[in-house]
Amino acid sequence: MKLLHASLLLCALSMLLSAHDNHLKINSEIDGLFVEINEVPRGVLKEFHEQEFVIKEDVGTGGFGFHRVVLHKEINATHEYFSQKEFRYKPFEPIIVTKSKLQPQLKKTLLAKQNGLHHTLNLKHHYASHLEIDDDFIYVLTQARTQVYSKKKREKYNAEYLEIYDKKTFSLVKEILLNQDDEDSFDRDILLHQGYLYVSSKNGNVIFWKKEKGFNQPPSILSTPKKGLNKLRSYGDYLFRFGREGIVEVYHTNLHVKTIDTKEHRFKGYELLEDKRFDRIFDLLYAHKRLFIANDLGDVHVYAFDSHLKTSSYLTTLRDTTLKDTYDVLDLALYDASTLLVGTDGHGIYAYDTVTLKPLFRTSILPKTSSIQHIEVTKETLLFTQGYDTPVVYAYDMKEKKNVHSFEGEARGVNDFKINDAHLYWLDDGCVYIFKMAKPIPKQKNQ
């Protein structure tokens, strides 16, 4: 009887705690901030008065709720208060707004124009992941979803698409349905290589079209030993597939020629880690007959190849031995022909000589964060992003060793970006923002 009573008490307590998981508390030093939760107005905040909001609906993918909270207030014709926060897990952390953290800022439409926004391309579908650009077209991987917090963005079916736009007129040339499987377990990617357009889909397949034949014919399917290696890179005549389980596959003329298993060369001490759920490869780069492979252990594996990329040998692992933790090496880029730039999650950018493999420098390049999501190099300028949910593309001068510009504006995130013909193509959900890069305007200070 006592056990039954205790069980009922625990059940009641669990239900009470679960109910409070839906509550969000907000306290603000700024009076009159408007609150929007999942695009629905929920009231106005009073200065130094804690207010509580109930978020009833859980929407999203992967079994978790996904919610966006926006706080905003117009100050005058040019400036406003604006802040947004996304929640994916319960319980919701309280939001505390201070005057020191939430400063007046230029309105996003004006900020975008100030930063050189040339055009906003509105996509047909509301969610996007990657883009590619050639002389004639803009290629975008998009997705339709049924279970999302935004009612405006909910569509009737779950599906994945390739959208192709004319680069000059920005008109939609073609929309291709890739698949209608409601899966979210594989990465997606898109790559232009040797006259082909390759797309890795959520269903784990890699498909491709020969561009000169157009896109009216069904695509070919890359015959692959292993399904789900959905990240794509290329060098010369060779295509690389990678992603999970520490595997890299090498292809020549769309035929598989070699497989590399990086698990064979884990760092000393791996066996002592408590959590061994690793072996994800985030990026790779080929330079000076060497293949550099970045993973989620804080490593960059280096393999030497012959001129035909068929025979390889393990050389070494580039790793900061002063750091004992594991972390993601998210991106690799080549600067000045022989400098390998290594973007990490939490430890800034490392640089190595691609010939001697000796470390060159290490820098966080940002005062507030040291996470680098994606890197592009153009002449002496390094462009990078901090993460998908930080809507800024930073420009860093490698000679002056300082940030010289920040591209930002109306976007809510950075899903991907590319540099093409002195323009920055910035992919956000539902839009491609196109900025002119020829004469970047210095940042305007907050007023």
C-alpha positions in Angstrom: 0.0 0.0 0.0 2.9 2.4 0.9 4.6 1.6 -2.4 1.4 2.3 -4.3 1.0 5.6 -2.4 4.6 6.6 -3.2 4.1 5.7 -6.8 1.1 7.9 -7.1 2.9 10.8 -5.5 5.8 10.4 -7.9 3.4 10.3 -10.8 1.6 13.4 -9.6 4.9 15.2 -9.1 6.1 14.2 -12.6 2.9 15.5 -14.2 3.3 18.8 -12.2 6.9 19.2 -13.4 5.9 18.3 -17.0 3.2 20.9 -17.0 5.6 23.6 -15.8 8.0 22.6 -18.6 5.7 24.5 -21.0 6.2 27.7 -19.0 8.6 30.4 -20.2 9.6 33.3 -17.8 10.8 36.6 -19.2 12.1 39.5 -17.2 13.2 42.8 -18.9 14.9 46.0 -17.9 13.4 47.6 -21.0 9.8 48.6 -20.8 7.3 48.0 -23.7 9.0 45.1 -25.5 6.5 43.2 -27.7 6.6 39.4 -27.3 6.0 37.0 -30.2 6.1 33.3 -29.7 5.9 31.1 -32.8 4.8 34.2 -34.8 1.9 34.9 -32.5 1.7 38.2 -30.5 1.6 37.3 -26.8 1.7 40.7 -25.0 4.0 43.5 -23.9 6.7 43.3 -21.2 6.7 45.7 -18.2 9.9 47.0 -16.9 11.4 44.8 -14.0 8.3 42.7 -14.0 8.6 38.9 -14.5 6.0 37.6 -16.9 5.2 34.0 -17.6 4.0 32.5 -20.9 2.6 29.1 -21.6 3.7 27.3 -24.8 1.3 24.6 -25.5 2.0 23.2 -28.9 5.1 21.1 -29.6 6.1 21.1 -33.3 9.2 20.1 -35.1 11.1 17.0 -36.2 13.3 14.5 -34.4 10.9 14.2 -31.5 11.6 17.6 -29.9 9.6 20.8 -29.8 10.8 23.8 -31.8 9.9 27.3 -30.8 11.0 30.8 -31.6 10.6 33.8 -29.3 11.0 37.3 -30.6 11.2 40.5 -28.5 11.0 43.8 -30.4 10.2 47.5 -30.0 10.4 50.4 -32.5 12.5 53.4 -31.2 12.3 55.7 -34.2 12.2 55.6 -38.0 15.7 54.0 -38.2 16.3 52.1 -35.0 14.7 49.4 -32.9 15.2 46.9 -30.2 15.2 43.3 -31.6 16.1 40.0 -30.1 15.2 36.4 -30.9 15.8 33.1 -29.2 15.0 29.5 -30.3 14.1 26.7 -28.0 14.4 23.0 -28.9 14.3 21.3 -25.5 12.4 21.6 -22.3 12.4 23.0 -19.7 12.7 26.5 -21.3 15.4 28.6 -19.8 14.2 32.0 -18.5 15.0 35.0 -20.7 16.5 37.9 -18.9 16.8 41.2 -20.9 19.2 43.8 -19.7 19.9 47.2 -21.2 23.6 46.4 -21.5 22.9 43.3 -23.6 20.0 44.5 -25.8 21.2 47.7 -27.4 19.3 49.9 -30.0 20.1 48.7 -33.5 19.6 49.8 -37.0 16.4 48.3 -38.5 17.2 45.1 -40.4 16.0 46.4 -43.8 18.2 49.5 -43.5 21.1 47.4 -42.2 20.9 45.1 -45.1 21.0 48.0 -47.6 23.9 49.5 -45.7 25.8 46.2 -46.1 25.3 46.1 -49.8 22.2 43.9 -50.3 21.6 43.7 -54.0 18.6 41.4 -54.3 16.5 39.0 -52.2 15.5 35.8 -54.0 12.4 34.3 -52.5 12.4 30.5 -52.8 9.3 28.4 -53.6 9.6 26.3 -50.5 10.3 27.6 -47.0 13.2 25.5 -45.8 16.6 25.3 -47.4 20.0 23.7 -46.7 22.6 24.2 -49.4 23.2 26.0 -52.7 25.6 26.0 -55.7 26.2 28.6 -58.4 27.6 28.5 -61.9 27.7 31.1 -64.7 24.0 30.7 -65.5 22.1 29.3 -62.6 21.6 29.2 -58.8 20.8 25.7 -57.5 19.1 25.4 -54.1 18.2 22.3 -52.0 14.8 23.0 -50.4 12.4 21.2 -48.3 8.6 21.2 -47.5 7.6 20.3 -44.0 4.2 19.7 -42.3 5.3 19.9 -38.6 6.9 23.2 -38.0 6.0 26.0 -35.6 5.3 28.6 -38.3 1.8 28.2 -39.7 2.9 30.3 -42.7 5.6 27.7 -43.5 3.6 24.6 -43.1 3.0 22.7 -46.3 0.7 19.8 -47.1 3.4 17.2 -47.7 6.9 16.4 -46.5 9.1 16.5 -49.5 12.6 17.5 -50.7 13.3 19.6 -53.8 15.9 21.0 -56.1 15.1 24.5 -57.2 17.0 26.1 -60.1 16.9 29.9 -60.8 18.3 32.0 -63.6 21.3 33.9 -62.2 20.5 37.1 -64.1 16.7 37.4 -63.9 16.3 35.4 -60.6 13.3 33.6 -62.1 12.5 30.0 -61.3 13.7 27.8 -64.2 12.8 24.4 -62.8 11.6 22.6 -59.7 12.6 19.0 -59.3 11.0 16.7 -56.7 13.8 14.6 -55.1 11.9 12.4 -52.7 8.8 12.4 -50.4 10.3 10.3 -47.6 9.8 11.9 -44.2 13.4 11.2 -43.1 15.8 13.5 -41.4 18.7 11.1 -40.8 21.2 11.9 -43.5 23.1 15.0 -44.4 22.3 16.8 -47.7 24.7 18.4 -50.1 25.0 19.7 -53.6 28.1 20.0 -55.8 29.1 21.1 -59.3 31.9 19.0 -60.6 33.3 18.2 -64.1 30.1 19.3 -65.9 27.8 17.4 -63.5 25.5 18.5 -60.8 25.5 16.1 -57.8 22.9 16.1 -55.1 23.0 14.0 -51.9 19.4 13.4 -50.7 17.9 12.8 -47.3 17.2 9.2 -48.3 21.0 8.5 -48.5 21.4 8.4 -52.3 23.6 10.5 -54.4 22.1 11.4 -57.8 23.6 13.5 -60.7 22.7 15.1 -64.0 25.1 16.0 -66.9 24.4 19.7 -67.2 24.8 20.0 -71.0 21.8 17.5 -71.3 19.6 19.6 -69.1 17.4 18.6 -66.2 14.3 17.2 -68.0 15.7 13.6 -67.9 15.7 11.5 -64.7 19.0 11.7 -62.9 21.6 8.9 -62.7 22.3 7.3 -59.3 25.9 7.0 -58.1 26.7 3.4 -57.5 28.1 3.4 -53.9 29.4 0.7 -51.7 28.0 2.5 -48.6 24.7 4.4 -48.3 24.5 7.6 -46.3 27.9 9.2 -47.0 26.2 12.4 -48.0 28.8 15.1 -47.9 30.5 15.9 -51.2 33.8 17.5 -52.2 35.9 17.3 -55.4 39.4 17.8 -56.7 40.4 17.6 -60.3 38.8 14.5 -61.8 38.0 13.0 -58.4 34.8 13.1 -56.3 34.9 12.4 -52.5 32.0 11.1 -50.4 32.1 11.1 -46.6 30.0 11.7 -43.5 29.6 9.0 -41.0 31.6 6.1 -39.5 34.9 7.7 -40.3 34.7 6.6 -44.0 35.8 8.5 -47.1 35.1 7.1 -50.6 36.9 8.3 -53.7 35.3 8.2 -57.2 36.7 8.8 -60.7 34.3 9.3 -63.6 31.5 8.3 -61.3 33.1 5.0 -60.4 34.3 4.0 -57.0 38.1 3.5 -56.9 39.1 3.7 -53.2 37.8 3.7 -49.6 39.6 5.2 -46.6 38.7 4.2 -43.0 40.0 6.9 -40.6 39.0 4.8 -37.6 42.3 2.9 -38.1 44.2 6.0 -37.1 42.5 7.4 -34.0 44.6 9.5 -31.6 46.4 7.9 -28.7 44.1 8.0 -25.7 40.9 7.4 -27.6 40.3 4.2 -25.8 40.1 6.1 -22.5 37.2 8.3 -23.6 33.9 7.5 -21.7 31.8 8.4 -24.7 32.8 6.8 -28.0 29.9 7.9 -30.2 32.3 9.6 -32.7 33.7 9.0 -36.2 31.7 11.8 -38.0 33.7 13.5 -40.8 32.7 17.2 -41.4 35.0 18.3 -44.2 38.0 17.3 -46.3 40.5 19.2 -48.5 43.1 18.0 -51.1 46.3 20.0 -51.6 49.9 19.1 -52.5 49.0 15.4 -53.0 47.7 15.2 -49.5 44.2 14.7 -48.3 43.2 16.5 -45.1 40.2 15.0 -43.3 38.4 16.8 -40.4 36.4 14.9 -37.8 34.5 15.2 -34.5 37.5 14.2 -32.3 39.4 17.4 -32.8 41.6 15.7 -35.4 42.7 16.4 -39.0 44.0 13.2 -40.5 46.5 13.6 -43.3 47.0 11.0 -46.1 49.5 11.1 -48.9 48.3 10.1 -52.4 49.9 9.3 -55.7 49.1 11.4 -58.7 46.1 9.3 -59.5 44.6 9.2 -56.0 44.5 5.4 -56.1 47.3 4.6 -53.7 47.4 6.3 -50.3 49.3 6.1 -47.1 48.6 7.6 -43.6 51.0 10.4 -42.7 50.0 11.9 -39.4 47.2 13.5 -37.4 47.1 17.3 -36.8 45.9 17.9 -33.3 46.4 20.4 -30.5 47.8 18.1 -27.8 47.4 20.7 -25.1 43.6 20.2 -25.4 42.3 17.0 -23.7 38.7 17.3 -24.7 37.1 16.2 -28.0 35.5 18.8 -30.3 34.2 19.2 -33.8 36.5 20.3 -36.6 33.8 21.8 -38.8 35.5 23.3 -41.9 38.7 23.4 -43.8 39.9 26.0 -46.3 43.1 26.8 -48.2 44.7 30.2 -48.0 47.7 31.5 -50.0 48.2 28.1 -51.7 49.9 26.4 -48.8 48.1 27.5 -45.6 45.5 25.1 -44.3 42.8 26.9 -42.2 41.0 24.7 -39.7 37.7 26.0 -38.3 36.6 24.4 -35.0 33.7 24.4 -32.7 35.0 26.1 -29.6 38.6 26.7 -30.3 38.8 29.2 -33.1 40.9 28.8 -36.2 44.1 26.8 -36.5 46.5 27.1 -39.4 49.1 24.6 -40.7 51.6 24.5 -43.5 50.3 22.0 -46.0 53.8 21.0 -47.0 55.7 20.8 -43.7 52.5 20.1 -41.6 53.8 22.5 -38.9 51.4 24.7 -37.0 51.4 28.4 -38.1 49.0 30.2 -35.8 45.9 29.9 -33.8 43.3 32.6 -33.2 39.7 33.0 -32.1 39.3 36.1 -34.4 36.2 37.0 -32.5 36.0 38.5 -29.0 32.7 36.8 -28.1 33.0 33.3 -29.6 35.6 30.9 -31.0 33.2 28.7 -33.0 33.7 28.7 -36.8 31.0 26.9 -38.9 32.0 27.7 -42.5 35.0 29.4 -44.2 35.4 30.9 -47.7 38.6 32.6 -48.9 38.8 35.3 -51.5 42.1 37.0 -52.1 43.2 38.4 -48.7 39.8 38.2 -47.1 38.5 35.3 -45.0 34.8 35.1 -44.8 33.3 32.9 -42.1 30.1 32.2 -40.1 29.7 31.2 -36.4 26.8 28.9 -36.8 23.4 28.4 -38.5 21.5 30.5 -35.9 23.9 33.5 -35.9 22.8 35.7 -38.9 26.2 37.3 -39.7 28.9 36.6 -42.3 32.1 38.1 -41.1 35.0 39.4 -43.3 38.4 39.0 -41.7 41.5 40.6 -43.3 44.4 38.1 -43.2 47.1 40.7 -43.5 45.7 43.3 -41.1 44.6 40.4 -38.8 41.2 42.0 -37.9 37.5 41.8 -38.8 36.9 44.5 -41.4 33.2 44.0 -42.2 30.1 42.2 -41.1 27.4 41.2 -43.6 24.0 41.2 -41.9 20.5 42.3 -42.4 17.1 40.6 -42.7 18.3 37.0 -42.5 17.5 34.9 -39.4 20.3 32.4 -39.9 23.0 31.2 -42.3 22.4 27.8 -43.8 25.1 28.1 -46.5 26.9 30.8 -48.4 29.0 31.1 -51.5 31.2 33.7 -53.2 30.6 34.2 -57.0 31.4 37.1 -59.3 32.1 39.6 -56.5 28.8 38.7 -54.8 28.0 37.0 -51.6 25.1 34.5 -52.0 23.7 33.9 -48.5 21.1 31.1 -48.0 18.5 31.4 -45.3 15.2 29.5 -44.9 13.0 30.7 -47.8 15.5 33.2 -49.2 18.8 33.7 -51.0 20.2 37.2 -50.0 22.7 38.5 -52.6 25.2 41.1 -51.4 27.7 43.1 -53.5 31.2 42.6 -52.3 33.2 45.0 -54.5 33.1 48.0 -52.0 32.0 46.8 -48.6 30.7 49.6 -46.4 32.2 49.9 -42.9 29.9 48.8 -40.1 27.8 51.6 -38.6 28.0 51.8 -34.8 24.8 51.3 -32.8 23.2 54.6 -31.8 
